[in-house]
Amino acid sequence: MLYRENGQFKTSYAADQQVFAIRQDRIGIWLLLAFAVVGVPLLADEYTFRAILIPFLILSLAALGLNILVGYCGQVSLGTGAFMAVGAYAAYNFMVRIDGMPLLAAILLGGVCATVVGVLFGIPSLRIKGLYLAVATLAAQFFVDWAFLRVSWFTNNSSSGSVSVSSLNFFGLGIDTPHEKYLLCLGILVVFALLAKNLVRSHIGREWMAIRDMDVAAAVIGIRPVYAKLTAFAVSSFFVGVAGALWGFVHLGSWEPAAFSIDRSFQLLFMIIIGGLGSVMGSFFGAAFIVVLPIFLNQFLPALGSLVGVNISTAGVAHAELMIFGALIVFFLIVEPHGLARLWSTAKEKMRLWPFPH
């Protein structure tokens, strides 16, 4: 009864095309945003900001970009870590080589550079798909890792190969405390999530989904596969590049190419599989799950071991984490291929019919 849209009549095209058509959804989103902006800073401590909230926001943005490519367009990619690295190193070079470069402009330009690289490595998608495309994007990972390790210009001739960002300034405001960094990441994520939600509802988003479902039939009805696939790579790489710049500038502060290794690519792929392919909300669910689960296991497994008289080392916890991740991937692929987002959709359908039986 509380979640039914009966009686919520639309009297204009603008109202009919709203992102959140149900009033309860709009109220819920506004309450969630208000809590994120006002409530979370009052309740969270520094550790929560650094270890959970900031990584969750940045990885949600990266997962959102990958979900556009894999979930909505059906183009498998294993080079997400490479595109994050391009965004981070490009933003760093814009900052150190151009005096007075604004932080936001550097981050966005890093995303533009990642877009160019993503389109270049997306060109093979015009001829190949599936496992072969995944291998082609994997080549981007190895190429980018090699380039940032061997070409000293990218690291401003750093002898160690690592780069660092000393202080952040956002339109004259210093971004130094974890609270300020959290609000910066939150603001960027909200804007990009709204952009992604509108893109997948637009004609280009429908072209992506048509290519995903059956590319031959999509071409027959007039959809250009070249345009659809390359725009998916471009938009996805832009999102991921911005997330990479935020990961380097805001979360790490100093980094080296190993921070964007192939492990990062697989981590993001796990996020969208567990959260839900082809779902904006699934990107958030998957990022939250992947960020919180290791912290939970690091606390729970040693406590469980001491309870039963077994000493579980840090290495044992790391191995258990990998095994649990693998088991969860298999579980979701078999039991619920659409991930946690599908469970959320099912719960909303139940709420529409409550208290009557389904």
C-alpha positions, 0 to 999 in steps of 0.5 A: 500500500505504501509503494503503489503508484496508483493515482499518481497521474502524469499531466505532461510529457516532462512528468512522464519522462521523469527519471524516478516516475514514482513519488516514493522513489523521488522522496527516498532518493532525496532523503538518501542524498540528505543523509549522505550529505548531512548525516554521514559526516556527523556519524562517520569517523576518519577511518570510515571515511578513508577505508569505506566511504571514499573507496566505495564512492570512487569504485561505484563510479568506475563500476558504473562506467564498466556497467555501461560497456558490459551490462548495457552494450554487452562488450566484455572488457578486462582493461578497466584498470588500464583506463583508470590508470590513464585517467590518473596519470593524465590528470597528474600531468595536467596538474604538474605541467600547466600552472594554475590548472583547476583540480576539477578540470584536470580530473575531467581532462584525465577522463577525456584522455581515457576516452581516447585510449578506450576508443582506440582499444575499442576498435577491435570490437567492430570485428570481434566479440566475446572472449576475443574482445576480452583478450583485446582489451586485456592487451590495453592493461599490459600496454598501459602498465608497460608505458607508465613503468618505462616511459619516465615522462608520464611520471614527471621523470620520477626515479621511483616510478611513483607520483604524488599529489601534495594538496588539493584545491577545489575552486579556492577551497582546500580539500584536505580532510577526509570529510571534504574529500568525501563530499567532493567524491559524492558530488561528482558521483551524483552528477555522473550517476544522473548522467548515466541514468539519463543516457541509458534511457535515451536513444543511444542507451537503447542502441547499446541494449539492442547491440547487446541483445542481438547485434545482427538484428540491431543492424538490420533495423538501422542501428549502426554497430560502429557508432553504438559500440564506440560510443559505449567504449567512449562513455565507459572510458570517460567514467572510468578515467574520472574514477581513476583520477579520483582514486589517485588524487583523493584516495591514494595521494601517491601511487604507482602503476601497480595501483591500477593492475589487472587485479583492479580490472577483475575487481570491477568486473566482480562488482558489476556481476555481483551487483547486477549487469545492466543496472545503475543501482547494481553498480552501487550494490556491487561496489558496496559489497566488494568494499565492505566484505574484505573489512568484514572478513578481516574482523570476522575470520580471526574472531571466529578462529579464536573462538574455535581455537584456531589461529588465522593469519593475515595471509589466511584471511587474504586467501579466504577472501579470494575463495569467498569472492570466487564462490560468490561469483559462481553463486550469482551466475547460477542462482541470480545472474542479474545480481543484487539489483534483481533482488532489489527489484523483486523486493520493490514488486513485493512492496507494490502488492503488499499486504496481498499475496503474490 
